Amino acid sequence: MGIAVLMKQVPDTTAKITVSGGRVDESAVSKWSISPYDEYALESALQIKEAGGVDLIAVTCGPARAAKMLTDAAAVGADALVHVLVEDLSALDSTQVQAILAAAVKHTGADVVFCGKQAADTNAGSTGPGVAHLLGASCVTMVSEIAVDGDSFTAMRATADGNERIAVSSPCVFAFDKGTTELRRPNVRGIMMAKKKVIETMSPADLGVDMGGSSVSIDGHSPPPEKPPGQKFEGAESVATVVGKLRDEANVI
């Protein structure tokens, strides 16, 4: 059995995002990382791999810099690495990205897909369900834990009424929320071995995916407005003023 883990490289949560000419200036981003929810998908796949009997394939669609993310996945235990090279992801809409990823999964031969519930940059949350639709697979979202028994999987997911367990068989797609398991980090031996791991790089055309034209156009990006300076009040005589501001301006009481 093969598990394909879909991963996206996003600006690190500590990176400063700037806008230039109406677009996010990616060249100004100093650090890129695996999207946090994808890390939990990868960790869950690694645990299943350790139990035996599965191959773990890390898959990404993105620019050349995303190759490092795949190498990092190899350093903690990914068996194979697939990189669909697309230099400007912002030129594609979500359905085009899903078509690429679904084709990449078919190329790997994996019948189970793990991914994060949403990417940390767009927060769209459409990749898991979209890929599942294209693959004709079952889809379970908001997964926090997963167990496997042969070809059957049991996933725990959060709902408005509490946690529920869902059992599905392959082919299936699981979109992971943040879990309770501590994420592993690569050690020196893993890093050295990962440097020798070959990344299979291809284009959407190599996978038979016709990009056509995007159905989404971006008019522009703009940074959020500057927050007004803070206000400081002292003394009991300021209580009425503070309460009024909290009620009328902050709308918190």
C-alpha positions as CSV (number, residue, x, y, z in Angstrom):
1,M,0.0,0.0,0.0
2,G,1.2,3.5,-0.8
3,I,0.4,6.7,1.1
4,A,0.9,10.0,-0.8
5,V,1.4,13.0,1.5
6,L,0.5,16.3,-0.2
7,M,2.7,19.1,1.0
8,K,2.8,22.8,0.3
9,Q,5.6,25.2,1.0
10,V,4.4,28.5,2.6
11,P,6.0,31.5,4.2
12,D,7.1,30.7,7.7
13,T,4.8,31.9,10.4
14,T,7.5,34.2,11.6
15,A,8.2,35.7,8.1
16,K,7.2,39.3,7.4
17,I,4.8,39.6,4.4
18,T,5.0,42.7,2.2
19,V,3.0,43.8,-0.8
20,S,4.6,45.4,-3.8
21,G,2.8,46.5,-7.0
22,G,-0.5,45.0,-5.8
23,R,1.0,41.5,-5.3
24,V,2.6,39.7,-2.4
25,D,6.3,40.1,-2.7
26,E,7.6,36.5,-2.4
27,S,11.2,37.6,-3.0
28,A,11.0,39.5,0.3
29,V,10.1,36.3,2.3
30,S,13.2,35.2,4.1
31,K,12.1,31.8,5.3
32,W,9.8,29.1,3.8
33,S,8.4,26.1,5.6
34,I,6.1,23.1,5.3
35,S,2.5,24.3,5.8
36,P,1.9,23.4,9.5
37,Y,-1.2,21.1,9.0
38,D,0.7,19.2,6.3
39,E,3.3,18.4,9.0
40,Y,0.7,16.6,11.0
41,A,-0.3,14.7,7.9
42,L,3.3,13.7,7.3
43,E,3.7,12.6,10.9
44,S,0.6,10.4,10.8
45,A,1.9,8.8,7.6
46,L,5.3,8.1,9.2
47,Q,3.6,6.4,12.2
48,I,1.7,4.1,9.8
49,K,4.9,3.4,7.9
50,E,6.7,2.4,11.1
51,A,3.9,-0.1,11.7
52,G,5.0,-1.7,8.5
53,G,3.7,-2.5,5.0
54,V,3.4,1.0,3.4
55,D,5.5,3.2,1.1
56,L,5.4,6.9,1.9
57,I,5.6,9.3,-1.1
58,A,5.9,13.0,-0.5
59,V,4.3,15.1,-3.2
60,T,4.3,18.8,-3.9
61,C,3.4,21.3,-6.6
62,G,5.3,24.5,-6.6
63,P,8.5,26.4,-7.6
64,A,12.0,25.1,-7.5
65,R,12.6,26.2,-3.9
66,A,9.9,23.6,-2.8
67,A,12.5,20.9,-3.4
68,K,14.1,21.6,0.0
69,M,10.8,20.8,1.7
70,L,10.7,17.4,0.0
71,T,14.3,16.7,1.1
72,D,13.2,17.6,4.6
73,A,10.4,15.0,4.4
74,A,13.0,12.4,3.2
75,A,15.1,13.2,6.2
76,V,12.4,12.0,8.6
77,G,11.4,9.0,6.5
78,A,9.7,9.6,3.2
79,D,10.5,6.8,0.7
80,A,10.0,8.7,-2.5
81,L,9.7,12.4,-3.5
82,V,7.6,13.8,-6.4
83,H,7.9,17.5,-7.4
84,V,5.5,18.9,-10.0
85,L,7.4,22.1,-11.0
86,V,5.1,25.2,-11.3
87,E,7.0,28.4,-10.7
88,D,4.0,30.7,-10.1
89,L,1.3,29.0,-8.2
90,S,-0.6,32.2,-7.9
91,A,-1.3,32.0,-11.7
92,L,-3.4,28.8,-11.0
93,D,-6.8,28.5,-9.4
94,S,-7.6,25.8,-6.8
95,T,-9.2,23.4,-9.3
96,Q,-6.1,23.5,-11.5
97,V,-3.8,22.7,-8.5
98,Q,-6.1,19.9,-7.5
99,A,-6.0,18.5,-11.0
100,I,-2.2,18.5,-10.9
101,L,-2.1,16.9,-7.5
102,A,-4.6,14.2,-8.4
103,A,-2.6,13.4,-11.5
104,A,0.6,13.2,-9.4
105,V,-1.1,10.8,-7.0
106,K,-2.2,8.6,-9.8
107,H,1.4,8.7,-11.1
108,T,2.7,7.4,-7.8
109,G,0.2,4.5,-7.7
110,A,-0.8,5.5,-4.1
111,D,-4.4,4.6,-3.1
112,V,-4.4,6.7,0.1
113,V,-3.7,10.4,0.4
114,F,-2.9,12.5,3.5
115,C,-2.8,16.3,3.5
116,G,-3.4,19.2,5.8
117,K,-6.9,20.5,6.3
118,Q,-5.9,23.8,4.7
119,A,-2.7,25.7,3.7
120,A,-1.4,28.3,6.0
121,D,-1.2,31.0,3.3
122,T,-4.6,30.7,1.5
123,N,-6.6,28.9,4.2
124,A,-8.9,27.6,1.4
125,G,-9.3,24.1,2.7
126,S,-10.3,22.8,-0.7
127,T,-7.4,20.6,-1.6
128,G,-8.4,17.4,0.2
129,P,-12.0,17.3,-1.0
130,G,-11.0,18.4,-4.5
131,V,-8.4,15.8,-4.9
132,A,-10.7,13.1,-3.5
133,H,-13.4,14.1,-6.0
134,L,-11.0,13.8,-8.9
135,L,-9.7,10.4,-7.7
136,G,-13.2,9.1,-6.9
137,A,-12.1,8.5,-3.3
138,S,-13.7,8.8,0.1
139,C,-12.7,12.0,2.0
140,V,-12.5,12.6,5.7
141,T,-11.6,16.1,6.9
142,M,-10.5,17.6,10.3
143,V,-8.7,14.4,11.2
144,S,-6.7,14.4,14.4
145,E,-5.9,10.7,14.8
146,I,-5.9,7.7,12.4
147,A,-5.5,3.9,12.7
148,V,-5.1,1.3,10.0
149,D,-6.3,-2.3,9.9
150,G,-5.4,-3.9,6.5
151,D,-7.2,-1.8,3.8
152,S,-9.5,-0.2,6.4
153,F,-8.8,3.1,8.1
154,T,-10.5,4.6,11.2
155,A,-10.1,8.3,11.6
156,M,-11.1,10.5,14.5
157,R,-12.3,14.0,13.6
158,A,-13.8,16.9,15.4
159,T,-17.4,18.0,15.0
160,A,-19.6,20.7,16.5
161,D,-21.0,18.0,18.8
162,G,-17.7,16.4,19.8
163,N,-15.3,13.9,18.3
164,E,-16.5,11.1,16.0
165,R,-14.8,8.1,14.5
166,I,-15.2,7.2,10.8
167,A,-14.2,4.0,9.1
168,V,-13.4,4.0,5.4
169,S,-11.5,1.8,2.9
170,S,-9.1,2.8,0.2
171,P,-9.1,4.7,-2.0
172,C,-9.4,7.5,0.5
173,V,-8.2,11.0,1.3
174,F,-7.6,12.3,4.8
175,A,-7.2,16.1,5.6
176,F,-5.5,16.5,8.9
177,D,-6.1,19.1,11.7
178,K,-3.5,19.7,14.4
179,G,-2.9,16.5,16.3
180,T,-1.6,15.8,19.8
181,T,1.5,13.8,18.7
182,E,4.8,15.7,18.8
183,L,6.2,16.2,15.4
184,R,9.6,14.6,14.7
185,R,12.6,16.5,13.5
186,P,15.4,15.2,11.2
187,N,18.6,14.0,12.9
188,V,22.1,14.3,11.3
189,R,21.9,10.8,9.8
190,G,18.5,11.5,8.3
191,I,19.7,14.8,6.8
192,M,22.8,13.1,5.2
193,M,20.8,10.3,3.8
194,A,18.2,12.7,2.4
195,K,20.8,14.5,0.4
196,K,21.2,11.3,-1.7
197,K,17.5,10.9,-2.3
198,V,16.4,11.6,-5.9
199,I,13.5,13.9,-6.4
200,E,11.3,13.0,-9.4
201,T,10.6,16.3,-11.1
202,M,8.0,16.8,-13.8
203,S,5.7,19.4,-15.3
204,P,1.9,19.3,-15.4
205,A,2.2,18.5,-19.1
206,D,4.2,15.4,-18.2
207,L,1.2,14.2,-16.2
208,G,-1.2,14.9,-19.0
209,V,-2.8,17.9,-17.3
210,D,-3.9,20.7,-19.6
211,M,-3.8,23.9,-17.6
212,G,-5.8,26.0,-20.0
213,G,-6.7,29.4,-18.4
214,S,-7.4,30.1,-14.8
215,S,-10.9,30.9,-13.8
216,V,-9.6,33.2,-11.1
217,S,-8.0,36.6,-11.6
218,I,-6.4,38.6,-8.9
219,D,-7.1,42.4,-9.0
220,G,-4.5,43.1,-6.3
221,H,-3.3,42.5,-2.8
222,S,-3.1,45.2,-0.1
223,P,-1.7,45.1,3.5
224,P,-4.2,45.5,6.3
225,P,-4.7,49.0,7.6
226,E,-2.3,50.3,10.2
227,K,-3.6,49.8,13.7
228,P,-4.2,53.0,15.6
229,P,-1.8,53.7,18.5
230,G,-2.7,52.4,21.9
231,Q,-4.3,54.5,24.5
232,K,-3.4,54.6,28.2
233,F,-5.6,55.6,31.1
234,E,-4.8,55.8,34.7
235,G,-6.7,56.4,37.9
236,A,-10.2,55.6,39.1
237,E,-11.6,58.7,37.3
238,S,-10.8,57.0,33.9
239,V,-13.1,54.0,34.5
240,A,-16.2,55.5,32.8
241,T,-14.1,56.5,29.8
242,V,-12.5,53.1,29.5
243,V,-15.9,51.3,29.8
244,G,-17.3,53.6,27.1
245,K,-14.5,52.9,24.7
246,L,-14.7,49.2,25.2
247,R,-18.4,49.3,24.5
248,D,-18.6,51.9,21.7
249,E,-15.3,51.5,19.9
250,A,-14.0,48.0,20.7
251,N,-17.5,46.4,20.9
252,V,-16.3,43.9,23.5
253,I,-18.9,44.6,26.1
